Amino acid sequence: MSDSPSANNVHVISGRRGYGLFLTLLACTLWGLFPIAVKSVLLQLDPYTVSFYRFVFASAILLPFLYSRRQLKGIYQTGNARLRLVLLACGALLIGNYLFYTFGVQHITPEATQVIIQLATVLLLVSSVFLFGETFTRMQWLGCAIFMCGLAMFFYPRIIVMMDGLNTYTLGMGLITLAAITWTSYAILQKQLLIHFTSSQVMMVVYLLGIIAFLPFSSPGDITSLSSVNIALLIFCATSTLLGAGSFAEALAHLEASKISAMMTTLPIFTLVFMWGLSFFPWFNIIAEPMSATTLLGAVVVVAGALMVALKKENNNQEASISES
């Protein structure tokens, strides 16, 4: 059912590195702005309604795409009960990810959200070692340790406050951590499904399950009370994940995966810069993370650690550039 190439084939990138770089930067921009946009929308809508509309808008974009490529039949014609269970599990995990993330960002700053969610990348790479037999270099294990040190530095002022008792910020940190864990679990299960389905087919099933799951708890009519700015932000929230994923997937055809992964680890820096730039506008009412030298250094260390984990010397048998031939 999948139109993806066999795992035994050599992936040859197009050599259009400039275009691949542009697509990667577009994905970083969309995902870097996302926690800021969703926190703004959450000032007027509850997390269930925001998540419901994210699934609805994403489905509205993806459904015509799959229909035009005649890929809808492949979703419901599978007779494998195990595949259906894995699909349902993927849906439940990504629904949990959306829910934990949306509730979590209510309680902490966009910058903190972006820093903690980097844990998902590290967890996925570490999980690949134990579940898929992939290897980790000493540099990557060192990167894991540096990443954890960076988290401790970034949240050091918050950790000191936590010693006096738990607060809503602590709850937000826990929820975003759960969002990272559920996303990692989803990604691991999705690897098994990509043998039988395309990633778009998997996402279509997940989005439809999300609509069904969130509808009973959401208040779709509340959208009428939103200002035009917040309606635009809601549409951005609903489409940025899908457009970002599309840009990321297309970038893989033009640029080495290791370089793309390395750029993706800089997402906290993107969010920090966007928050700093938006703070100059009087209408911007999102509270930023209090920044000290230790906090800023912690953000840099988190990115450096994630970068060390993501960067791995490419095997020449896995990837080759036609531009070098």
C-alpha positions in Angstrom: 0.0 0.0 0.0 2.8 2.3 0.7 4.4 4.2 -2.2 7.6 4.8 -0.3 10.8 3.2 -1.5 12.1 0.0 0.0 14.4 0.2 3.0 17.0 -1.6 0.9 17.2 1.1 -1.7 19.8 3.9 -1.5 18.3 7.3 -0.8 19.7 9.7 -3.3 19.2 13.4 -2.5 18.5 15.8 -5.4 21.4 18.1 -4.7 19.1 21.2 -4.5 20.6 22.2 -1.2 19.4 25.8 -1.3 15.8 24.6 -1.7 16.3 22.0 1.0 17.7 24.6 3.4 14.7 26.9 2.6 12.2 24.2 3.4 14.0 23.3 6.6 14.0 26.9 7.7 10.3 27.2 6.8 9.5 24.2 9.1 11.6 25.7 11.9 9.8 29.0 11.6 6.4 27.4 11.6 7.2 25.2 14.6 9.1 27.9 16.4 6.0 30.2 16.2 3.6 27.5 17.1 3.8 27.6 21.0 3.4 31.4 20.9 0.3 31.2 18.6 -1.4 28.4 20.5 -0.8 30.1 23.9 -2.5 33.3 22.4 -5.5 31.3 21.2 -5.8 29.6 24.6 -6.6 32.9 26.2 -10.0 32.6 24.6 -10.6 28.9 23.8 -10.2 25.8 26.0 -7.6 23.2 25.1 -10.2 20.7 23.9 -11.7 23.1 21.4 -8.3 24.2 20.1 -7.2 20.5 19.6 -10.5 19.7 17.9 -10.1 22.5 15.4 -6.4 21.5 14.8 -7.6 18.0 13.8 -10.5 19.4 11.7 -8.4 21.9 9.7 -5.6 19.3 9.2 -8.1 16.7 7.9 -9.7 19.3 5.5 -6.3 19.8 4.0 -5.1 16.2 3.9 -8.3 14.5 2.8 -8.4 16.1 -0.8 -4.7 15.4 -1.1 -5.2 11.6 -0.4 -8.3 11.5 -2.6 -6.4 13.0 -5.6 -3.7 10.4 -5.2 -6.2 7.5 -4.8 -4.8 6.6 -1.4 -7.9 6.6 0.6 -8.9 3.0 -0.3 -5.6 1.7 1.0 -6.5 2.9 4.5 -9.7 0.9 5.1 -9.0 -2.1 2.8 -6.5 -3.6 5.1 -7.7 -6.8 6.6 -4.9 -7.1 9.2 -6.4 -6.8 12.7 -2.9 -6.1 14.2 -2.4 -3.2 11.8 -5.7 -1.8 12.9 -4.8 -2.0 16.5 -1.5 -0.3 15.9 -3.3 2.4 14.0 -5.7 2.9 16.9 -2.7 3.0 19.3 -1.0 5.6 17.2 -4.2 7.7 17.2 -4.5 7.5 21.0 -0.9 8.4 21.5 -1.0 11.5 19.2 -4.3 12.6 20.7 -2.6 12.4 24.1 0.3 14.3 22.7 -1.9 17.1 21.5 -3.9 17.2 24.7 -0.8 17.2 27.1 0.9 19.9 24.9 -2.1 22.2 24.8 -2.9 21.9 28.5 0.8 22.2 29.3 1.5 25.4 27.4 -1.3 27.1 29.3 0.9 26.9 32.5 4.4 27.6 31.2 6.0 30.0 28.7 6.4 29.2 25.0 10.2 29.2 25.4 10.1 26.6 28.2 7.7 24.5 26.2 10.1 24.5 23.2 13.0 23.6 25.5 11.2 20.6 27.2 9.7 19.3 23.9 13.3 18.7 22.6 13.2 15.8 25.0 11.1 14.0 22.4 13.9 14.0 19.8 16.4 12.7 22.3 14.1 10.0 23.6 13.3 8.8 20.1 17.0 8.5 19.2 17.8 6.7 22.4 14.8 4.4 22.0 16.1 3.5 18.5 19.2 2.1 20.2 17.2 -0.3 22.3 14.3 -1.1 20.1 15.7 -1.0 16.5 19.4 -2.0 17.2 20.8 1.3 16.1 24.1 2.4 17.4 25.1 5.4 19.5 28.6 6.9 19.4 30.3 8.2 22.6 29.7 11.7 21.3 25.9 11.1 21.2 25.8 9.6 24.7 27.8 12.7 25.8 25.2 14.8 24.0 22.5 13.2 26.1 24.3 14.1 29.3 24.9 17.7 28.1 21.2 17.9 27.1 20.1 17.0 30.6 22.6 19.4 32.2 21.1 22.1 29.9 17.6 21.4 31.1 18.7 21.7 34.7 20.4 25.0 34.0 17.5 26.5 32.0 15.0 25.5 34.8 17.3 26.1 37.7 15.3 29.2 39.0 12.1 27.2 38.7 13.5 24.2 40.4 14.5 26.4 43.4 10.9 27.7 43.6 9.6 24.1 43.4 11.4 23.2 46.6 8.9 25.3 48.4 6.0 23.3 46.9 4.5 22.3 43.6 2.8 25.0 41.5 1.0 25.4 38.2 4.4 25.9 36.4 5.5 22.5 37.7 2.2 21.0 36.3 2.9 22.5 32.9 6.4 21.1 32.9 5.1 17.7 33.7 2.4 17.9 31.0 4.9 18.9 28.3 7.2 16.1 29.4 4.2 13.7 28.9 3.6 15.3 25.5 7.3 14.5 24.6 6.9 10.9 25.8 3.6 10.2 24.0 5.1 11.7 20.8 8.1 9.4 21.0 5.8 6.4 21.5 3.7 7.5 18.6 6.8 7.8 16.4 8.1 4.3 17.3 4.7 2.7 16.4 4.5 4.7 13.2 7.8 3.2 12.0 6.0 -0.2 11.9 3.0 1.2 10.0 5.2 2.9 7.3 5.9 -0.6 5.9 2.2 -0.8 4.9 1.0 2.8 4.7 2.3 6.2 3.7 2.8 8.7 6.5 -0.1 10.8 5.1 -2.5 7.8 5.3 -1.5 7.2 9.0 -2.0 10.9 9.8 -5.4 10.9 8.1 -6.6 8.1 10.4 -5.1 9.9 13.5 -6.8 13.1 12.6 -10.2 11.5 12.2 -9.8 9.7 15.5 -8.9 13.0 17.1 -12.0 14.7 15.8 -14.2 11.9 17.3 -12.3 12.0 20.6 -12.3 15.8 21.1 -15.8 16.6 19.8 -17.7 15.6 23.0 -15.5 17.8 25.2 -15.1 20.8 22.9 -17.2 23.9 22.3 -16.9 24.5 18.5 -19.4 27.4 18.7 -17.0 29.4 20.8 -15.0 30.2 17.6 -17.6 32.9 16.8 -16.4 34.9 19.8 -12.8 35.1 18.5 -11.4 38.2 17.1 -10.1 38.1 13.5 -6.6 38.0 14.7 -7.3 34.9 17.0 -9.2 33.2 14.2 -6.1 33.6 12.0 -3.9 32.3 14.8 -6.2 29.3 15.3 -5.9 28.5 11.5 -2.2 28.9 11.8 -2.1 26.5 14.8 -4.2 24.0 12.9 -2.2 24.1 9.7 1.3 24.7 10.9 2.0 21.2 12.1 0.8 19.7 8.8 2.6 22.3 6.6 5.7 22.0 8.8 5.7 18.2 8.5 5.3 18.6 4.7 8.2 21.0 4.4 10.3 18.7 6.6 9.4 15.6 4.5 10.2 17.5 1.2 13.4 18.8 2.6 14.6 15.2 3.1 14.6 14.8 -0.7 17.1 17.7 -1.2 19.3 17.8 1.9 21.0 15.2 4.1 18.9 14.0 7.0 21.6 14.7 9.6 21.8 18.4 8.6 18.0 18.7 8.8 18.0 17.1 12.2 20.7 19.4 13.4 18.8 22.5 12.3 15.6 21.2 14.0 17.4 21.1 17.3 17.7 24.9 17.2 13.9 25.3 17.6 14.2 26.8 21.1 16.4 29.5 19.7 13.7 30.3 17.1 11.1 30.6 19.8 13.3 32.8 22.0 14.0 35.1 19.1 10.3 35.3 18.1 9.3 36.1 21.7 12.0 38.8 22.0 10.9 40.4 18.7 7.2 40.3 19.5 7.7 41.8 23.0 8.3 45.2 21.4 4.7 45.3 20.2 2.3 46.9 22.8 -0.5 44.5 21.9 1.5 41.4 22.6 0.4 40.0 26.0 2.2 36.7 26.3 4.5 36.6 29.4 8.0 35.6 28.4 10.3 33.3 30.4 12.4 35.4 32.8 15.9 35.3 31.4 19.1 35.3 33.4 22.6 34.4 32.2 22.1 30.9 33.6 18.8 30.5 31.8 20.1 31.7 28.4 23.2 29.5 28.8 21.0 26.6 29.7 19.0 27.1 26.4 22.2 27.1 24.4 23.5 23.9 26.2 20.1 22.2 25.5 20.5 22.9 21.8 24.1 21.9 21.8 23.3 18.6 23.6 20.4 17.8 21.2 22.7 18.7 18.3 25.3 16.2 19.4 22.7 13.5 19.8 21.1 14.3 16.4 24.4 14.5 14.4 25.7 11.1 13.4 28.3 10.4 10.8 26.3 9.4 7.8 26.9 6.0 6.3 27.8 6.4 2.7 25.7 3.3 1.9 22.6 5.1 3.2 22.7 8.4 1.5 24.4 9.9 -1.6 24.2 13.1 -3.4 23.8 13.1 -7.2 25.4 16.5 -7.2 28.7 15.0 -6.1 28.7 12.3 -8.8 
